[in-house]
Amino acid sequence: MRKYVFGTGLIGAITSGLELLRGLRDEDEPFTWRHALIWLSWGITVALTIGAIVDTRHDVLEERAARAARTATARR
């Protein structure tokens, strides 16, 4: 699980979010529709990354349960 949580997708999403925050702080420009699209894109990226982690975790748990069931059946 650790390899998915610290994977490049999540690290990339976090660092790009930090860069977006720095950009908001440093700019003297008003918030425009382009900024809104960039934030929307970042939100989608984070959601997909977290969804992939959850989905992978679910698959791992299913595989462990199936393996445990096979071992319990084999012992009978």
C-alpha positions as MATLAB code, in Angstrom:
seq = 'MRKYVFGTGLIGAITSGLELLRGLRDEDEPFTWRHALIWLSWGITVALTIGAIVDTRHDVLEERAARAARTATARR';
ca = [
       0.000    0.000    0.000;
       2.870    2.324    0.766;
       4.080    2.212   -2.826;
       0.724    3.548   -4.034;
       0.356    6.270   -1.425;
       3.847    7.553   -2.117;
       3.542    6.977   -5.865;
       4.322    9.543   -8.487;
       0.669   10.359   -9.159;
      -0.090   11.573   -5.671;
       3.254   13.292   -5.208;
       2.816   15.053   -8.546;
      -0.703   16.168   -7.641;
       0.436   17.531   -4.294;
       3.379   19.429   -5.742;
       1.295   20.894   -8.551;
      -1.273   22.007   -5.963;
       1.449   23.714   -3.989;
       2.624   25.477   -7.132;
      -0.937   26.620   -7.833;
      -1.159   28.053   -4.330;
       2.140   29.874   -4.786;
       0.872   31.244   -8.089;
      -2.223   32.646   -6.413;
      -0.146   34.290   -3.732;
       2.483   35.784   -6.042;
       0.258   37.129   -8.802;
      -1.182   40.614   -8.822;
      -3.735   39.546  -11.427;
      -7.359   38.883  -10.540;
      -8.730   35.341  -10.477;
      -9.825   34.546  -14.039;
     -11.638   31.710  -15.771;
      -8.251   30.258  -16.721;
      -7.342   29.946  -13.066;
     -10.674   28.240  -12.430;
      -9.976   25.715  -15.191;
      -6.507   25.036  -13.815;
      -7.941   24.392  -10.342;
     -10.682   22.203  -11.812;
      -8.063   20.206  -13.691;
      -6.028   19.820  -10.506;
      -9.091   18.640   -8.588;
      -9.852   16.027  -11.233;
      -6.248   14.828  -11.127;
      -6.355   14.459   -7.350;
      -9.692   12.635   -7.495;
      -8.421   10.203  -10.123;
      -5.235    9.574   -8.170;
      -7.083    8.872   -4.942;
      -9.583    6.718   -6.829;
      -6.758    4.649   -8.272;
      -5.260    4.157   -4.810;
      -8.616    3.098   -3.348;
      -9.295    0.777   -6.280;
      -5.872   -0.838   -5.958;
      -6.369   -1.273   -2.223;
      -9.760   -2.880   -2.864;
      -8.204   -5.311   -5.350;
      -5.473   -6.243   -2.873;
      -8.023   -6.926   -0.137;
     -10.135   -9.047   -2.493;
      -7.084  -11.076   -3.493;
      -6.149  -11.651    0.151;
      -9.701  -12.773    0.959;
      -9.736  -15.154   -2.013;
      -6.359  -16.563   -1.008;
      -7.554  -17.071    2.582;
     -10.702  -18.812    1.339;
      -8.663  -21.129   -0.875;
      -6.342  -21.987    2.008;
      -9.274  -22.649    4.356;
     -10.903  -24.895    1.753;
      -7.673  -26.774    1.147;
      -7.219  -27.476    4.883;
     -10.590  -29.210    5.170;
];
